[in-house]
Amino acid sequence: MDKSVIYSDSPLNNQQWRELDQTVIETARQQLVGRRFIDIYGPLGEGVQSVANDIYEEPENGGISFHGEKLDLSEPTRRVHLTIPFIYKDFILYWRDIQQARQLASPIDFSAAANAAQQCALLEDDLIFNGSAQFNLPGIMNVKGKIAHIRNDWMKSGNAFADVVEARNKLLQSGHTGPYALVLSPELYALIHRVHEGTHVLEIEHIRELMTAGIYQTPMIKGRKGVVIDSGKQNIDLAIAVDFQTTFFDDENMNHIFRVYESIVPRIKRPTAICTLEDPDGD
């Protein structure tokens, strides 16, 4: 796709558009946390504004019989339709900067685009973990029906590992067999990078053996909280109408306005596949 043709009014040639798109995509990929363990559904198309989500509130088992003559359907508790929000951030490429790049045959500085991509990525993770009251969307940390575990003091060696084991056990008891991902606030993430008492191994390495879908941190989880989640697509996915895109927006006072945007929504299908690690002090 030759964007210099599509956006013929933009100041960029085709090579510069490729460099801009690469900057946006690479920056977003480095920032995004939720996508590292959540499956993708889509892309569905730029015009798609909502998507169905089947919610299974109770754990269920398969059927067993001699001939299998009786139907044993896996049926959702209910179906809801989720609005797919539009996430975006605008940025400016200044006319003088572009003219200088042309005259000196130097690269254009796309750091403004990288900043816009980072802000969109952070907002995507905020939507995944905290949801959106504006769009009536639940997130991983506040969805109704999730499991919770009040954690112990992680300043004491071994407590972090014990709490992750307990959260994993609660998920297993609900029929969620993994693979499991652990996502922590930055404060808790720092506390698992200490030597596990009685060993010569960091506590995170012992935890990693259980969390085979990965251990992550995100500033979108506030305070001293975390979550253990069975990351299978039967439990949660990320519906994407349109993935990260960059478009030429407008000219203003000789300068050039661009937009980074995407349209996504998390679909939490089985809330019982989520076990949050709650702060004992209630923070």
C-alpha angles and dihedrals in degrees: 000000000000104000092183086068096041091048097035091162093059120100094232129097122217095269092050090050089054090051091049093049091047091052092051096046096045092047092049092047091053093050104041116098106169093058091057091075105013121086120237124237112196151317088239099179136278094265096053108111104175140024135199120248123194111208122205108195100177129052114246139193132218122259126257129199141134099259102012089235094144120077115237104185125191100227128178122241088231143340123232132182116230125207111233107225123218112235119195147153127193127215139180132234106199120231093227092052092052092047090051091050090052095047094047095036087233129143119270114249105244096178090116088059091049090053091051091050091050092052091051091048092052090050091050091055091046088055091048096049103030105022123212127279089195092062096030091242123150122220132210093265098049109025114135113252098028121136120247134203123192103224127218128236106295091197084080113078115251097020094099092053092045092051093049090049091051093048090049090049091053090053091048091052088055091053098259107133102177158190087225130207126199120208120183140182112254091255094057093040090059092053095061092059094083131098111274106241113257093021138072092231130098113249091238090064092058090047091048090063089065099037099062093164089062145267117258143170129213133178087220088079103074130209119356103329139115143171139228112206137180096231100201117134089241086068106037141354140167115245111210123196092177127359125219110318135169122213136180106246113179148313121256126179090341091306124112125239121205133179133216111203147162137172117220143145132190115235112207105193102169112031090184088069087072125078115181121206104226128203110249088220091056095242 
